[in-house]
Amino acid sequence: MQQHVIASSSPNPRPRARDLSAEEIAEIEHELTLYPTKQAVGLEALKIVQRHQGWVSDESMLAIADYLSVPVSELEGVATFFNLIYRRPVGEKVILFCDSVSCWIMGCDKVKAQLSAHLGIDYGETTTDGEYTLIPVPCLGDCDKAPVMMVGEAMHRHLSVDTIASVLPLKNVRGDK
């Protein structure tokens, strides 16, 4: 195994590659049959690991780089370019909140403020119960129904400050008893 150093905020100064699971390897191997080079499979491998692990840790990044025989820096570049590759742990459900011009014109700032107050988190944070992580995105492609957000795979349209509580019912988000 090659020694790689990656630029991340990991508390471990020299992370080591973890072992990819048999399922991850099988899925990556399948992707290798669909692309002309190992390098081209980088994004798909990141998505596969994230689907299995919930996010892409430094150790996972190193494992993918080793498995595909590509530089870690290339994978890191792909991961930082695509904002849906999570390099830190996220909640069970990721909320992608659109802050595009269309959503902004339709009042997304007020909706976002209500959402943050409702969940007790801001962008990049996860609720204390681990249920939700809030992430801004530049566009969800549903501008005629703005403001919009995705919660997991579900799109929520025509949001208002009055609809947030019905869209995101709270269990024990803030740790209240």
N, C-alpha and C positions, 0 to 999 in steps of 0.2 A: 504494500500500500504506500502511495506517495504521501508525503507530509504536505499539507496545504494550510495556509493561513487565510482566514477570511475576515473581511471588515464587517463586524457586527457589534451589537451591544451586549453580547453574551458575557456573563460574569466569569465564565471559564475562559481564560486567556488562550488556551490551545485546545479547542474541542477536537475530538476524534470521531471519525466516521462511525456511525452505528451500522448494524447489519440490516439491510433491507429485508422485509418479510417476503415469504414465498409468493404471496398474492401480489405484492408490489412488483417483484421481479417478473412474474408472469405477465402482468399488464404492461410493463415497460418492454418486455420482449415482443409482445404483440405490436406495440407501437413501432418498434424497430423494423417490422416487416412492412410498414406503411410509409416510411420515410427513406430518402436516399442515403442519409448519413446519420451517425450517432449524434452529432452535434444538433441536428434538426429535431431530435426527440427531447431536447432539454426542457422545453415548456411543458410538454405532455408528461414527462417524468415528474416535474415539480407538481403538476396538478394531481397526478396519481398519488404521490406521497402525501400531499395535503388532504386528499379525500380519505386516506387511511388514517393519518395522524392528527388531522384537524388544523395543522399548520406545518411550515417547513422550518425545522430547527437547524442550527448550524451543523449538527451531527448528521442530519438528513441531507443537507446540502453537500457535505463532504462525501456521503455515501453515494449520492447520485453522480457526482463528478467522477468518483472512482469507478463506478459501474459503467458509465458511458465513456470513460477516458477523455473527458473534456476538462478544461481549466475551470476551477471554482469561480474565477472572476467572470467567465462567460455566463455561468448559471446565475451568479449574483446580479449581473447586469440584466438578465431576463427577468429575474424575480423582482427587481426594483422598478423595472419599466412597467410590468403588468401589476396594477394595483390590487388585483384579486388573488395574488399569491401572498399569503400571510406569513410574515417572518417572525411573528410573536404569537403567543396563544390568543385565541379569540373565543367568544362565547359560543354556546350551542347554536344560536341563530345570529347571523351577521345582518345588521341593518345597513343597507346601502342607501344613503340619503342624498338625493340629487340636489345640487346647489348650482345648477346651470342658470343662464340668464332667464330662460322661460320660467323656471320654477321660482327664481328670485322675483320676477315681475308679478308672479301670482301669489307672493307672500310666504315663500318657504322660510324666510328668517323667523317669522312669528311661529310657524309650525315647528321649526327646529328648536326654538326656545322652549316651546311647550313639551316637545319630545324629550329634551334634556332634563327639564324639570320633572317630568313624569317618571323617567328612568333613573334619574340621579346621576347621569353620566354626560360627558361631552365627547366630541370627536376623538376617536382613538382609544376610548375607555370601554371597559366591560363592567356590567352590573355585578354587584357583590355576590349574587347567586350564580354567576357564570352563564346566565341565560342569553344575554344580548351584548353585542359589541356594536358600536356606532361608528360608521365610516362614511366620510363624504365622498361623493363621486361627481365628476363633471357632467355626466349626462347618462340617463337611463333610456333615452330614445322614445319617450312617451310625452313629448312636450305639449301636445294638445290636451293632455289630461293633468297638467301641472297644478300644484306640486305633487311629486311622486316619490316613493321609496320602495325598495324591495326588502322584505324580511324573509331570509332564506331564499326560497324560489318563488315566493308570492309577491306579485306587484300590487301596490296600494296606490290608488289614483285619487285625484281631486281631494287631497288632504286639507284639513283645516285644524285649528286648535281644538275644535270640538270633537274631532274624530279620532284623535290620537289614543285616548283611553280605550275606545272600542276596538281599535286595530291591534293594540298591544296591551292585553289585560295583564295586570301584575300579579305575580304570585307573592314572592317575598324578596323583591329586587333589592330593596334598601336594607335588608337585614332586620326589618321590623318584626316584632313578635305579635 
